Amino acid sequence: MTTTHEFWLAGRRASGDGDFEVRHSYDGSLVGKVSVPTDAQVEEAVAAATAALPVFAATPAHVRAAALDHVAKRLGERTEEIAQLITAENGKPIKWARGEVGRALSVFRWAAEEARRTNGETMRLDTDPGGVGRFALIRRFPRGVVLGIAPFNFPLNLVAHKVAPAIAVGAPIIIKPAPATPLSALVLGEILAETDLPAGSWSVLPVPNEKMPALVQDDRLPVISFTGSDKVGYQIMDSVPRKHVTLELGGNAAAVVLADYSSEADLEWAATRIAMFSNYQGGQSCISVQRVIADASVYDALAEKVVAKVQAQVTGDPKDDTVDVGPLVDENAAKRVESWVEDAVAKGAKVLTGGTRDGATYAPTVLAELPADAILARAEVFGPVLSLHRVDGVDEAFAAANDSAYGLQAGVFTHDLQTAFRAQRELEVGGVIIGDAPSFRADQMPYGGVKDSGVGREGVKSAMEDLTYEKVMVLTGLDL
């Protein structure tokens, strides 16, 4: 009998009056069914979160930190179980799923540490005569209840990046997981239910996408944290101009390989990292390598190595420990990638390897001579496809990297310290990774983009600041 998974309503299990199926994208097998909240249950969750706000915001730091520590501990204890679930619902290879659980564990651990050391700031005000005897204490308080809308590509870790900072600052949160991958978030709910967090401080509601606008518009949810496509993200922002909205959107990340990165070892490292991180998660990461911009002096040698290493990526059943590249989230996603590659080839691009589809799996693909009018040259492919571009010098390389509507992260392979600082100064992105692919992310560092890649920053401390506002208390009549 197939299990129907209950959802989490104000911290307790609940069932709705309908359900939907979650299927494995590799073989189409049924992973489970998920109960759908009724409109009345959604209203109950929002009302409970609103009522919980003053209580949760006033909880001692040790209570919030202890809950976060507990989640981190339990994620460690249940790593293999949860990793298998991620692979089942998402299709990512099991080795990457295990890594995702480890990262989520770190997010909760960092949040526990930050909850304990968030102390506010003091400021003496007698620097001018009018402030004599006055002293300011500046603390941060939650902006309000958070609506967290999570994507399918990291069904646990990107939920963690919304839940953990909210708990750390005492902000109630309602999580809406992606309909394709709700099971990891529901397991996280199981673990949260083991803590002593106040009733109403969190809910996990697998509501269908068509019901999301009503939640977005609800005035009782003044903070929205969305990760997903730029189209949907900006629709949300435009629809609620007075709300505090954080958007983590798309990218078409560039890996720039400069002339000084020319030794055999250099090119071997660059090619290895580029091949791995254009294909990890099936290319379904906002910071997957999509564009390789190489100086003409290293282009040919690098291209040969990249193609060989992409060809060495193992595709197949994501439950197999040896598999590097699994299926995309569903067959329609693979068909879209296929059509974009066909568009590029019709316009003059050359396929150096890959370019084929088998159901929901798209073969790791390398293109050269990609024309500027191809969809792949401008849009986020969100699949295992990269393109190679030849440039002359640093000026041309950085201009090519910036020639994009997106600006999430970029990787720059160089040994030159001056060039590294120039890259940070000139590249129009939220993060510059020197000596590695743009796909590196430490979960405690600020993470986010510019241009069409979104607004605001994640990373535990940055997200905690984003979910709160500064409030000043001035003490008067003090002998300082």
Number of C-alpha atoms within 10 A of each C-alpha: 4 9 10 15 20 22 28 27 26 28 23 17 16 16 18 15 8 11 17 16 14 21 21 21 26 26 13 13 12 15 18 19 19 24 20 22 25 15 12 9 17 20 14 15 25 27 14 20 29 21 16 22 21 15 16 23 20 13 14 12 18 13 21 27 24 19 23 28 21 19 27 24 17 15 24 16 11 11 19 15 12 22 25 21 20 30 24 27 25 31 31 32 29 25 18 20 29 19 14 21 27 17 22 24 24 23 27 30 23 23 32 28 17 19 27 16 10 15 11 12 12 14 13 15 18 13 10 7 8 9 13 16 15 18 20 15 14 15 16 18 17 23 19 25 27 29 26 25 21 28 20 21 25 23 25 29 25 24 24 24 24 29 26 28 30 28 26 29 28 32 31 34 31 29 25 24 27 22 18 22 28 28 29 23 27 24 19 20 22 17 17 21 20 13 17 11 21 19 19 25 29 31 30 27 26 27 23 15 11 7 10 13 12 9 18 21 14 13 13 16 23 18 25 26 23 26 23 20 19 20 11 14 23 18 11 20 18 12 12 17 9 11 18 18 24 23 27 26 26 28 33 28 30 32 32 29 31 25 19 14 22 21 11 11 10 18 21 17 18 25 25 18 20 28 29 24 25 33 28 23 27 29 27 22 24 25 26 35 32 31 25 29 25 27 24 17 17 19 22 13 15 24 22 12 20 25 19 16 17 26 18 13 17 15 21 16 21 26 19 13 11 15 18 23 27 31 33 28 26 19 19 12 19 25 18 14 23 18 13 19 26 17 16 23 19 12 15 14 19 18 18 17 17 17 20 16 16 12 18 21 27 27 28 28 23 27 23 20 16 22 16 12 11 19 16 23 20 15 16 22 25 27 29 34 30 30 24 21 19 21 21 14 14 18 10 14 24 20 14 18 23 18 13 18 16 25 28 28 31 32 27 27 25 20 16 13 10 9 16 17 12 13 20 17 11 12 18 24 23 21 23 24 19 22 20 22 32 28 26 16 15 11 19 18 14 18 20 23 25 20 16 21 26 27 18 20 21 26 21 31 21 16 25 28 17 21 26 19 14 14 11 15 12 13 13 13 10 9 8 10
